[in-house]
Amino acid sequence: MVQTPCGGKDLALSSTSEHGRILEGDPDVVRRAHAAFAAQTVDLDLLSAPAPALPSGETTLGGEVSATGPGTFFGRAQRTLTFCPSTEKGWWIERRDQPDALPVRVSIENVWTTGAVVSNIVLRSGSPHNYLRMVEHIIALRVGLGIDSAIIRVDAGDPPLFDRGSLDLVEAIDRVGIVERPEPAAYWTVREPVTLCSPQGNFVTIHPAARGQRGLTVDCAVDFPNAIGKQRIRFPVNRDTTRQGAVARTNTTRGKMLYCKTLGKIFADIRNLGYTTHNVLVAGPREYVNEPRLMHNGKSLEAVWHRAVLDLLAAVALIGHGRLAGHILSYKAGHVLDCRLITRLYQLNLLEPLR
C-alpha cells in the first residue's frame, strides 16, 4: 500500500476557494484556465437528480464472470477478462500467463507509464512482464460501480477492446451482482481544495467533501480543435451515471487513425493496434468520420463522457485504500495529469479519512 508521509513541504503558491492550493502550475495560468472552464457552457447537468444511497459496508462481486473481445494492442487475438469476488481489500490484477508473479494491486504506486503514441495507464509490479496495459477502462468501474474488492484475472498484458466502450464489462458485472459485506467501507477526502495544472492550462481540481456528505461528484469539460469541440457535463458518480457513460469509446483524430494504419505499422507499439471505426470515435476537423454516441439536444457528448467516466474515474481508482468523497473539476486533462495529481496527494499527505 502507498504510505502517506507524516508531513510534506508546503508547495502552495496561492489559494482561493475556486482552485485552492496549487500543487503544480503557474498561478496566472491556473486562474485563466479556471475562468475559461467557468465560462464554458454546461451541456448536461445531472447534479440535481436524486442520488441513490451509498452502501455502508464494503462491497465485492456476487460471483465470477468473464468477458471476451479482440485485443487492444493485438487486434487479431481474443482476450478474456474474468472478474472474481475477493475478501482482500482493493482491486488486484492477476496474470494467469505469469504463474510466478504476484498479483498487481490497483494503486498509484504501480503505475508504470501513461503511454506515448497511445495514451493509456499501464500497471506493473515486480517483473517487467507482469503488467496490464489500457487498464483505465477496467479499473474505472471500481469507482463508478462502487466495488471495493475484486480480482481481475487476465490471460495477457493486452486487455480486450469492445465496440461498446466498457458497457460489456458493466453488463457482465450486472449478471453476478454486487454484494455488501459487514465490514464498514472506508471513505477518504482531500484535506483542502487542490489543483494541478499543466503549462497549457489543462487542470484537475479536487474539493473536499461537504460536511456529512460521502458522495463523489464530477464537473468535466473537454475542448478539442476538431469536430468534438467543447463539451461539458456535471454528474454524481453512481452506478446509473456509470452505465450511462460506459458506452463511450476512446476518441482519436482522423489524422492519427490514418497514421496508425499506415506509417505507424513500423512501430511495435501500434503495429497490431486493434482500433477500428466500431470501437473508437474518429473525429475529423469539422465532422465525425463515424457515428457518434450519447447525443443530447442534437450534440454528441461521447468524448466528455469517456473522459469523465472511463478516464478520470480510473485515476480515482488508483487511491487504493478506500472511496474518495468530494467534488472534482476536470478541464482538458488526461492520464498524465490525473496520475500526477494522485501521486502528489500521497507525497504531500493530502488525503484524510472521512468520519
Order of alpha helices (4+ residues) and beta strands (2+ residues): beta-alpha-beta-beta-beta-beta-beta-beta-beta-beta-beta-alpha-beta-alpha-beta-beta-beta-beta-beta-beta-alpha-beta-alpha-alpha-beta-beta-beta-alpha-alpha-beta-beta-alpha-beta
